[in-house]
Amino acid sequence: MGLILRLLVAAGLAADAIVHWRFAPEMAFVQGGSIDGELLFRVQAAVAGVVAVLILTYATRWTYALAFLVAGSAVGALLFYYYVDVGALGPLPAMHEPVWYTEKTISLVGEGVATVAALAGFLTATRGGRQDDAAPGRERAGHA
């Protein structure tokens, strides 16, 4: 089960990263805020990509928590800026976009799957941190 959760989190974060990277140049024209929309999208893509690699490499409670925060914040931002026009929000540009298209759906589904799988991974990871991929009744090498 642990491997499936890791793959779901990584795939969801990969979808998030790809969509954000592809749309970053279009966000350069978003007005307001001191942070450029293109930079914001490129940072989101890079962070999602790095966390996807981390979750595949180290399935710990901390990496699942990090994945949950990255994916969950992306879901929250996407839905918030779809429904609410707040204009520039502090250093963030005015990101309101009340239209829906295929890439936005792919991003939302990927982020949603990653959020739920990361939460499940966090809750099922052992107290020591790592997720136990061994079959029930079998002990992992090096663990007594």
PALUM-244145 format. One record per residue: residue number from 1; y negated, x, z of N, C-alpha, C, O in turn; residue in three letters. Coordinates in Angstrom, 2 decimals, decimal comma, padded with zeros to 5 digits, m for minus. Atoms other than C-alpha are relative to their C-alpha. Layout:
<vozas>
[NUM; [Y; X; Z]; [Y; X; Z]; [Y; X; Z]; [Y; X; Z]; 'ala'] ...
</vozas>
This chain:
<vozas>
[1; [001,20; 000,82; 000,00]; [000,00; 000,00; 000,00]; [m001,26; 000,86; 000,00]; [m002,27; 000,51; m000,61]; 'met'] [2; [001,16; m000,88; m000,07]; [m002,34; 002,89; 000,76]; [m000,43; 000,51; m001,36]; [m001,63; 000,59; m001,65]; 'gly'] [3; [000,33; m000,50; 001,34]; [m002,14; 004,24; m002,78]; [m000,68; m001,08; m000,83]; [m001,63; m000,80; m001,56]; 'leu'] [4; [000,60; 001,11; 000,75]; [m002,96; 000,83; m004,24]; [m001,45; m000,21; 000,43]; [m002,33; m000,40; m000,41]; 'ile'] [5; [001,37; 000,16; m000,48]; [m006,03; 000,50; m002,02]; [m000,90; 001,12; m000,50]; [m002,03; 000,88; m000,92]; 'leu'] [6; [000,79; m001,14; 000,49]; [m007,21; 003,98; m002,97]; [m000,34; m000,16; m001,47]; [m001,47; 000,09; m001,89]; 'arg'] [7; [000,24; 000,18; 001,43]; [m006,81; 003,21; m006,67]; [m000,98; m001,14; m000,26]; [m001,81; m001,04; m001,17]; 'leu'] [8; [000,94; 001,12; 000,17]; [m008,64; m000,13; m006,33]; [m001,42; 000,43; 000,33]; [m002,36; 000,10; m000,39]; 'leu'] [9; [001,33; m000,47; m000,39]; [m011,54; 001,49; m004,50]; [m000,56; 000,94; m001,07]; [m001,70; 000,79; m001,51]; 'val'] [10; [000,46; m000,97; 000,99]; [m011,75; 004,36; m006,98]; [m000,32; m000,66; m001,33]; [m001,33; m000,33; m001,95]; 'ala'] [11; [000,25; 000,69; 001,27]; [m011,50; 002,08; m010,03]; [m001,27; m000,84; 000,08]; [m002,07; m000,86; m000,86]; 'ala'] [12; [001,21; 000,80; m000,16]; [m014,17; m000,25; m008,68]; [m001,25; 000,86; 000,01]; [m002,26; 000,51; m000,60]; 'gly'] [13; [001,15; m000,91; m000,03]; [m016,50; 002,63; m007,92]; [m000,23; 000,66; m001,35]; [m001,37; 000,93; m001,72]; 'leu'] [14; [000,14; m000,57; 001,34]; [m015,80; 004,13; m011,34]; [m000,71; m000,99; m000,94]; [m001,57; m000,59; m001,72]; 'ala'] [15; [000,68; 001,02; 000,81]; [m016,81; 000,85; m013,01]; [m001,48; m000,05; 000,35]; [m002,34; m000,12; m000,54]; 'ala'] [16; [001,39; m000,01; m000,46]; [m019,98; 000,85; m010,92]; [m000,74; 001,22; m000,56]; [m001,85; 001,09; m001,08]; 'asp'] [17; [000,63; m001,24; 000,47]; [m020,73; 004,47; m011,86]; [m000,26; m000,03; m001,50]; [m001,34; 000,35; m001,95]; 'ala'] [18; [000,14; 000,03; 001,47]; [m020,16; 003,97; m015,58]; [m001,12; m000,95; m000,43]; [m001,95; m000,59; m001,26]; 'ile'] [19; [001,03; 000,97; 000,38]; [m022,33; 000,85; m015,83]; [m001,38; 000,50; 000,39]; [m002,32; 000,39; m000,40]; 'val'] [20; [001,31; m000,50; m000,42]; [m025,16; 002,41; m013,82]; [m000,45; 001,18; m000,86]; [m001,63; 001,29; m001,21]; 'his'] [21; [000,36; m001,16; 000,84]; [m025,05; 005,63; m015,85]; [m000,45; m000,44; m001,38]; [m001,43; 000,07; m001,92]; 'trp'] [22; [000,33; 000,48; 001,34]; [m025,11; 003,74; m019,15]; [m001,35; m000,72; m000,05]; [m002,06; m000,64; m001,05]; 'arg'] [23; [001,23; 000,78; 000,01]; [m028,04; 001,53; m018,13]; [m001,20; 000,75; 000,59]; [m002,32; 000,24; 000,56]; 'phe'] [24; [001,09; m000,77; m000,60]; [m030,11; 004,23; m016,42]; [m001,19; 000,20; m000,94]; [m002,32; 000,00; m000,52]; 'ala'] [25; [001,17; m000,20; 000,87]; [m032,25; 005,01; m019,51]; [m000,85; m001,26; m000,18]; [m002,07; m001,16; m000,33]; 'pro'] [26; [000,75; 001,25; 000,15]; [m033,24; 001,34; m019,82]; [m000,84; m000,31; 001,24]; [m001,83; m001,04; 001,15]; 'glu'] [27; [000,72; 000,25; m001,25]; [m034,41; 001,33; m016,19]; [m001,24; 000,89; 000,14]; [m002,01; 000,72; 001,09]; 'met'] [28; [001,17; m000,88; m000,05]; [m037,02; 004,02; m016,92]; [m001,29; m000,78; m000,18]; [m002,36; m000,31; 000,21]; 'ala'] [29; [001,18; 000,80; 000,30]; [m039,40; 001,26; m017,97]; [m000,32; m001,04; 001,07]; [m001,27; m001,80; 000,92]; 'phe'] [30; [000,23; 000,94; m001,08]; [m039,16; m000,75; m014,75]; [m001,25; 000,44; 000,77]; [m001,40; 001,61; 001,11]; 'val'] [31; [001,30; m000,30; m000,61]; [m042,59; m000,97; m013,10]; [000,05; m000,05; 001,53]; [000,89; m000,74; 002,11]; 'gln'] [32; [000,19; 000,06; m001,44]; [m043,63; m000,35; m009,51]; [000,83; 001,01; 000,76]; [001,77; 001,60; 000,22]; 'gly'] [33; [m000,73; m000,92; m000,86]; [m042,42; 001,76; m006,62]; [m000,25; 001,45; m000,36]; [m000,74; 001,76; m001,45]; 'gly'] [34; [000,17; m001,43; 000,25]; [m042,50; 005,51; m006,31]; [001,28; 000,66; m000,50]; [001,26; 001,82; m000,90]; 'ser'] [35; [m001,26; m000,51; 000,53]; [m038,86; 005,95; m007,31]; [000,22; m000,60; m001,38]; [000,17; m001,82; m001,55]; 'ile'] [36; [m000,24; 000,43; 001,37]; [m038,17; 005,76; m011,03]; [001,32; m000,77; m000,08]; [002,31; m000,37; 000,52]; 'asp'] [37; [m001,21; 000,81; 000,15]; [m035,63; 003,07; m012,00]; [001,16; 000,78; m000,60]; [002,31; 000,58; m000,22]; 'gly'] [38; [m001,05; m000,82; 000,60]; [m033,72; 005,55; m014,16]; [000,62; 000,93; 001,03]; [001,84; 001,07; 001,10]; 'glu'] [39; [m000,51; m000,88; m001,05]; [m033,43; 007,99; m011,28]; [000,86; m000,78; 000,99]; [001,92; m000,31; 001,40]; 'leu'] [40; [m000,75; 000,84; m000,94]; [m032,28; 005,21; m008,97]; [001,39; m000,33; m000,55]; [002,38; m000,25; 000,19]; 'leu'] [41; [m001,29; 000,32; 000,62]; [m029,51; 004,20; m011,40]; [000,88; 001,24; m000,13]; [002,09; 001,16; 000,06]; 'phe'] [42; [m000,79; m001,23; 000,13]; [m028,43; 007,80; m011,99]; [000,54; 000,45; 001,37]; [001,67; 000,91; 001,47]; 'arg'] [43; [m000,46; m000,34; m001,34]; [m028,23; 008,46; m008,24]; [001,14; m000,93; 000,43]; [002,13; m000,47; 000,98]; 'val'] [44; [m001,07; 000,95; m000,34]; [m026,17; 005,28; m007,74]; [001,28; 000,37; m000,74]; [002,36; 000,35; m000,16]; 'gln'] [45; [m001,18; m000,38; 000,79]; [m023,83; 006,37; m010,54]; [000,65; 001,26; 000,57]; [001,87; 001,32; 000,69]; 'ala'] [46; [m000,52; m001,26; m000,52]; [m023,45; 009,88; m009,11]; [000,67; m000,21; 001,36]; [001,76; 000,31; 001,60]; 'ala'] [47; [m000,57; 000,25; m001,33]; [m022,85; 008,68; m005,54]; [001,31; m000,77; m000,12]; [002,29; m000,44; 000,54]; 'val'] [48; [m001,24; 000,77; 000,19]; [m020,28; 006,10; m006,69]; [001,11; 000,88; m000,56]; [002,25; 000,77; m000,13]; 'ala'] [49; [m001,01; m000,90; 000,57]; [m018,49; 008,75; m008,76]; [000,54; 000,99; 001,02]; [001,74; 001,22; 001,08]; 'gly'] [50; [m000,43; m000,97; m001,02]; [m018,40; 011,28; m005,93]; [000,87; m000,69; 001,05]; [001,89; m000,14; 001,46]; 'val'] [51; [m000,78; 000,72; m001,02]; [m017,14; 008,70; m003,43]; [001,35; m000,43; m000,58]; [002,34; m000,47; 000,16]; 'val'] [52; [m001,28; 000,33; 000,63]; [m014,44; 007,61; m005,91]; [000,94; 001,20; 000,06]; [002,13; 001,04; 000,36]; 'ala'] [53; [m000,82; m001,22; m000,08]; [m013,19; 011,20; m006,06]; [000,41; 000,27; 001,45]; [001,55; 000,64; 001,71]; 'val'] [54; [m000,31; m000,21; m001,42]; [m013,40; 011,50; m002,27]; [001,12; m000,92; 000,47]; [002,03; m000,49; 001,19]; 'leu'] [55; [m001,01; 000,95; m000,46]; [m011,32; 008,37; m001,73]; [001,36; 000,32; m000,58]; [002,38; 000,08; 000,06]; 'ile'] [56; [m001,28; m000,41; 000,59]; [m008,66; 009,64; m004,12]; [000,54; 001,26; 000,66]; [001,76; 001,45; 000,74]; 'leu'] [57; [m000,40; m001,28; m000,60]; [m008,62; 013,02; m002,39]; [000,31; m000,12; 001,48]; [001,30; 000,43; 001,96]; 'thr'] [58; [m000,14; 000,13; m001,46]; [m009,02; 012,05; 001,26]; [m000,09; m001,47; 000,38]; [m001,18; m002,03; 000,42]; 'tyr'] [59; [000,00; 001,40; m000,41]; [m007,99; 008,56; 002,34]; [m000,10; m000,06; 001,52]; [000,89; m000,24; 002,22]; 'ala'] [60; [000,24; 000,07; m001,44]; [m009,55; 008,58; 005,80]; [m000,86; m001,21; 000,31]; [m001,42; m001,84; m000,58]; 'thr'] [61; [000,85; 001,12; m000,40]; [m011,35; 005,94; 007,78]; [m001,45; 000,27; m000,41]; [m002,17; m000,65; m000,80]; 'arg'] [62; [001,38; m000,34; 000,34]; [m014,61; 007,81; 007,11]; [m000,27; m000,16; m001,49]; [m001,33; m000,64; m001,88]; 'trp'] [63; [000,23; 000,16; 001,44]; [m014,17; 007,90; 003,34]; [000,06; m001,46; m000,40]; [m000,69; m001,90; m001,28]; 'thr'] [64; [m000,01; 001,45; 000,27]; [m013,22; 004,22; 003,31]; [m001,30; m000,64; 000,46]; [m001,83; m001,52; m000,22]; 'tyr'] [65; [001,27; 000,54; m000,49]; [m016,31; 003,46; 005,41]; [m001,13; 000,35; m000,97]; [m001,99; m000,49; m001,27]; 'ala'] [66; [001,01; m000,41; 000,97]; [m018,45; 005,44; 002,98]; [000,11; m000,81; m001,29]; [m000,90; m001,25; m001,84]; 'leu'] [67; [m000,22; 000,79; 001,21]; [m016,90; 003,65; 000,01]; [m000,46; m001,44; 000,21]; [m001,04; m002,05; m000,69]; 'ala'] [68; [000,44; 001,37; m000,31]; [m017,53; 000,30; 001,71]; [m001,51; m000,09; m000,05]; [m002,05; m001,05; m000,60]; 'phe'] [69; [001,46; 000,01; 000,01]; [m021,19; 001,17; 002,22]; [m000,57; 000,12; m001,42]; [m001,51; m000,59; m001,78]; 'leu'] [70; [000,50; m000,20; 001,37]; [m021,70; 002,39; m001,36]; [000,25; m001,25; m000,85]; [m000,67; m001,75; m001,50]; 'val'] [71; [m000,34; 001,17; 000,83]; [m019,88; m000,52; m003,03]; [m000,68; m001,26; 000,52]; [m001,22; m002,05; m000,26]; 'ala'] [72; [000,60; 001,20; m000,58]; [m021,13; m003,17; m000,62]; [m001,50; m000,07; m000,21]; [m002,05; m001,14; m000,47]; 'gly'] [73; [001,45; m000,01; 000,23]; [m024,75; m002,09; m000,95]; [m000,32; m000,29; m001,47]; [m001,34; m000,90; m001,78]; 'ser'] [74; [000,21; 000,28; 001,43]; [m024,41; m002,22; m004,74]; [000,17; m001,49; m000,29]; [m000,60; m002,06; m001,06]; 'ala'] [75; [m000,18; 001,46; 000,15]; [m023,05; m005,79; m004,57]; [m001,23; m000,72; 000,53]; [m001,77; m001,61; m000,11]; 'val'] [76; [001,16; 000,64; m000,61]; [m025,87; m006,75; m002,23]; [m001,26; 000,14; m000,84]; [m002,00; m000,83; m001,02]; 'gly'] [77; [001,18; m000,22; 000,83]; [m028,54; m005,19; m004,42]; [000,06; m000,81; m001,29]; [m000,93; m001,41; m001,70]; 'ala'] [78; [m000,14; 000,74; 001,25]; [m027,18; m006,75; m007,59]; [m000,29; m001,48; 000,21]; [m001,06; m002,08; m000,55]; 'leu'] [79; [000,21; 001,43; m000,26]; [m027,08; m010,24; m006,11]; [m001,42; m000,29; 000,47]; [m002,03; m001,28; 000,06]; 'leu'] [80; [001,36; 000,18; m000,50]; [m030,39; m009,87; m004,28]; [m001,00; 000,00; m001,15]; [m001,84; m000,90; m001,25]; 'phe'] [81; [000,96; m000,11; 001,10]; [m032,27; m008,77; m007,39]; [000,27; m000,99; m001,12]; [m000,59; m001,19; m001,98]; 'tyr'] [82; [m000,24; 001,08; 000,96]; [m030,61; m011,46; m009,48]; [m000,72; m001,28; 000,47]; [m001,35; m001,97; m000,33]; 'tyr'] [83; [000,53; 001,26; m000,53]; [m031,75; m014,29; m007,19]; [m001,44; 000,07; 000,51]; [m002,12; m000,95; 000,52]; 'tyr'] [84; [001,30; m000,10; m000,66]; [m034,95; m012,95; m005,61]; [m000,92; 000,96; m000,76]; [m000,53; 002,07; m001,11]; 'val'] [85; [001,01; m000,85; 000,63]; [m038,10; m011,60; m007,24]; [m000,97; 000,45; 001,07]; [m001,93; m000,26; 001,38]; 'asp'] [86; [000,85; m000,50; m001,07]; [m039,68; m009,48; m004,52]; [m001,02; 001,01; m000,53]; [m001,84; 001,52; 000,24]; 'val'] [87; [000,88; m001,01; 000,55]; [m041,53; m007,16; m006,88]; [000,44; 001,38; 000,47]; [001,61; 001,57; 000,81]; 'gly'] [88; [m000,31; m001,33; m000,51]; [m041,69; m003,51; m005,88]; [000,21; m000,13; 001,50]; [m000,57; m000,76; 002,21]; 'ala'] [89; [m000,37; 000,09; m001,42]; [m040,05; m003,12; m002,49]; [m000,05; 001,40; 000,60]; [000,91; 002,17; 000,48]; 'leu'] [90; [000,19; m001,35; m000,51]; [m041,40; m000,04; m000,74]; [000,00; 000,99; m001,15]; [m000,76; 000,82; m002,11]; 'gly'] [91; [m000,04; m000,98; 001,08]; [m040,51; 002,96; m002,90]; [000,83; m000,48; m001,21]; [000,84; 000,18; m002,25]; 'pro'] [92; [m000,86; 000,50; 001,07]; [m038,14; 000,86; m005,04]; [m000,81; m000,79; m001,03]; [m001,71; m001,54; m000,67]; 'leu'] [93; [000,71; 000,76; 001,03]; [m039,35; m000,52; m008,38]; [000,40; m001,47; 000,03]; [001,34; m001,86; 000,71]; 'pro'] [94; [m000,30; 001,43; 000,12]; [m039,38; m004,23; m009,21]; [001,26; m000,15; m000,85]; [001,21; 000,01; m002,07]; 'ala'] [95; [m001,29; 000,02; 000,69]; [m035,71; m004,70; m010,12]; [000,52; m001,40; m000,31]; [001,67; m001,56; m000,73]; 'met'] [96; [m000,45; 001,38; 000,24]; [m035,57; m008,51; m010,46]; [000,45; m000,17; m001,45]; [m000,27; 000,16; m002,39]; 'his'] [97; [m000,57; 000,22; 001,33]; [m033,35; m009,42; m013,40]; [000,86; m001,27; 000,03]; [002,06; m001,19; 000,31]; 'glu'] [98; [m000,70; 001,28; m000,12]; [m032,39; m013,12; m013,53]; [000,83; m000,37; m001,23]; [000,93; m001,54; m001,59]; 'pro'] [99; [m000,89; 000,25; 001,14]; [m030,08; m012,74; m016,54]; [001,37; 000,58; 000,32]; [001,50; 001,50; 001,12]; 'val'] [100; [m001,37; m000,47; m000,24]; [m026,34; m012,25; m016,63]; [000,60; 000,43; m001,33]; [000,40; m000,24; m002,35]; 'trp'] [101; [m000,63; m000,51; 001,21]; [m024,38; m010,21; m019,17]; [001,30; 000,70; 000,40]; [001,58; 000,90; 001,58]; 'tyr'] [102; [m001,35; m000,54; m000,23]; [m020,95; m008,59; m019,53]; [m000,01; 001,21; 000,92]; [000,79; 001,29; 001,85]; 'thr'] [103; [000,02; m001,23; m000,81]; [m021,86; m005,21; m018,06]; [m000,33; m000,28; 001,45]; [000,20; 000,38; 002,35]; 'glu'] [104; [000,34; 000,37; m001,37]; [m023,39; m006,84; m015,00]; [001,23; m000,61; 000,69]; [001,47; m000,37; 001,87]; 'lys'] [105; [m001,23; 000,58; m000,55]; [m020,17; m008,81; m014,51]; [001,01; 001,10; 000,32]; [001,63; 001,07; 001,38]; 'thr'] [106; [m000,92; m001,13; m000,24]; [m018,08; m005,63; m014,85]; [m000,41; 000,75; 001,25]; [000,43; 001,09; 002,09]; 'ile'] [107; [000,51; m000,71; m001,17]; [m020,28; m003,91; m012,30]; [000,26; m000,79; 001,27]; [000,73; m000,23; 002,26]; 'ser'] [108; [m000,19; 000,84; m001,19]; [m020,14; m006,82; m009,85]; [001,46; m000,10; 000,40]; [001,79; 000,01; 001,58]; 'leu'] [109; [m001,44; 000,09; m000,31]; [m016,36; m007,20; m010,11]; [000,50; 001,34; 000,55]; [001,22; 001,36; 001,55]; 'val'] [110; [m000,42; m001,31; m000,48]; [m015,81; m003,46; m009,72]; [m000,49; 000,28; 001,40]; [000,27; 000,72; 002,26]; 'gly'] [111; [000,57; m000,22; m001,33]; [m018,15; m003,23; m006,75]; [000,63; m000,91; 001,04]; [000,88; m000,50; 002,17]; 'glu'] [112; [m000,62; 000,95; m000,93]; [m016,63; m006,34; m005,17]; [001,41; 000,41; 000,37]; [001,79; 000,38; 001,54]; 'gly'] [113; [m001,37; m000,46; m000,25]; [m013,06; m005,08; m005,55]; [m000,03; 001,24; 000,88]; [000,75; 001,35; 001,83]; 'val'] [114; [000,10; m001,23; m000,79]; [m014,08; m001,68; m004,18]; [m000,40; m000,31; 001,44]; [000,11; 000,31; 002,36]; 'ala'] [115; [000,44; 000,37; m001,34]; [m015,83; m003,31; m001,21]; [001,14; m000,56; 000,83]; [001,37; m000,14; 001,96]; 'thr'] [116; [m001,10; 000,65; m000,73]; [m012,86; m005,47; m000,22]; [001,14; 001,00; 000,24]; [001,69; 001,05; 001,34]; 'val'] [117; [m001,08; m000,99; m000,16]; [m010,30; m002,69; m000,82]; [m000,39; 001,09; 001,00]; [000,46; 001,56; 001,76]; 'ala'] [118; [000,45; m001,01; m000,96]; [m012,40; m000,19; 001,14]; [000,05; m000,54; 001,42]; [000,42; 000,19; 002,34]; 'ala'] [119; [m000,10; 000,61; m001,33]; [m012,61; m002,59; 004,06]; [001,46; m000,06; 000,45]; [001,76; 000,25; 001,60]; 'leu'] [120; [m001,43; 000,04; m000,33]; [m008,84; m003,10; 003,94]; [000,53; 001,40; 000,31]; [001,30; 001,58; 001,25]; 'ala'] [121; [m000,41; m001,37; m000,25]; [m008,32; 000,66; 003,73]; [m000,49; 000,50; 001,34]; [000,24; 001,17; 002,06]; 'gly'] [122; [000,57; m000,39; m001,29]; [m010,61; 001,23; 006,70]; [000,81; m000,61; 001,14]; [001,10; 000,06; 002,13]; 'phe'] [123; [m000,72; 000,70; m001,07]; [m008,73; m001,35; 008,76]; [001,46; 000,44; 000,13]; [002,05; 000,32; 001,20]; 'leu'] [124; [m001,41; m000,40; m000,05]; [m005,28; 000,00; 007,85]; [000,20; 001,50; 000,18]; [001,32; 001,96; 000,39]; 'thr'] [125; [m000,12; m001,45; m000,22]; [m006,04; 003,72; 008,15]; [000,36; 000,24; 001,46]; [m000,06; m000,50; 002,34]; 'ala'] [126; [m000,42; m000,31; m001,37]; [m004,48; 005,31; 011,23]; [m001,19; 000,49; 000,81]; [m002,21; 000,88; 000,25]; 'thr'] [127; [001,10; m000,43; m000,88]; [m006,63; 006,20; 014,21]; [m000,36; 001,45; m000,23]; [m001,53; 001,82; m000,08]; 'arg'] [128; [000,27; m001,40; 000,28]; [m006,31; 009,86; 013,33]; [m000,82; 000,18; m001,26]; [m001,33; 001,27; m001,52]; 'gly'] [129; [000,85; m000,07; 001,17]; [m008,10; 009,05; 010,12]; [000,73; m000,24; m001,30]; [000,27; m001,05; m002,10]; 'gly'] [130; [m000,67; 000,11; 001,30]; [m005,59; 009,37; 007,28]; [000,80; m001,27; m000,09]; [001,30; m001,79; 000,91]; 'arg'] [131; [m000,80; 001,19; 000,24]; [m003,87; 006,43; 005,75]; [001,44; 000,42; m000,16]; [001,73; 001,42; m000,82]; 'gln'] [132; [m001,42; m000,34; 000,03]; [m000,12; 006,45; 006,14]; [000,64; m000,63; m001,23]; [000,85; m001,84; m001,27]; 'asp'] [133; [m000,65; 000,48; 001,21]; [001,49; 006,17; 002,70]; [001,52; 000,02; 000,10]; [002,21; m000,44; m000,81]; 'asp'] [134; [m001,46; m000,08; m000,16]; [004,99; 006,79; 004,06]; [000,58; m001,39; 000,17]; [m000,09; m002,31; 000,65]; 'ala'] [135; [m000,69; 001,28; m000,14]; [007,51; 003,98; 003,98]; [000,18; m000,32; 001,48]; [000,29; 000,59; 002,30]; 'ala'] [136; [m000,19; 000,37; m001,41]; [007,91; 002,00; 007,23]; [001,30; 000,59; 000,52]; [002,32; 000,57; m000,16]; 'pro'] [137; [m001,19; m000,57; m000,60]; [010,34; 003,68; 009,56]; [000,18; 001,47; m000,29]; [000,97; 002,14; 000,38]; 'gly'] [138; [m000,07; m001,44; 000,33]; [009,86; 007,11; 007,96]; [m001,23; 000,68; 000,53]; [m002,34; 000,16; 000,41]; 'arg'] [139; [001,15; m000,74; m000,51]; [007,68; 009,67; 009,59]; [m000,47; 001,00; m001,04]; [000,32; 001,55; m001,80]; 'glu'] [140; [000,57; m000,96; 000,94]; [005,36; 011,84; 007,61]; [000,31; 001,40; 000,47]; [000,45; 001,66; 001,66]; 'arg'] [141; [m000,26; m001,40; m000,34]; [006,03; 015,54; 007,47]; [m001,11; 000,54; 000,88]; [m002,29; 000,35; 000,61]; 'ala'] [142; [000,98; m000,59; m000,90]; [004,34; 017,34; 010,32]; [m000,47; m000,94; 001,09]; [m001,21; m000,52; 001,98]; 'gly'] [143; [000,40; 000,97; m001,03]; [003,89; 014,18; 012,40]; [001,24; m000,41; 000,76]; [002,25; m000,79; 000,16]; 'his'] [144; [m001,15; 000,37; m000,82]; [006,22; 013,46; 015,28]; [m000,16; m001,37; 000,55]; [000,72; m001,85; 001,27]; 'ala'] 
</vozas>
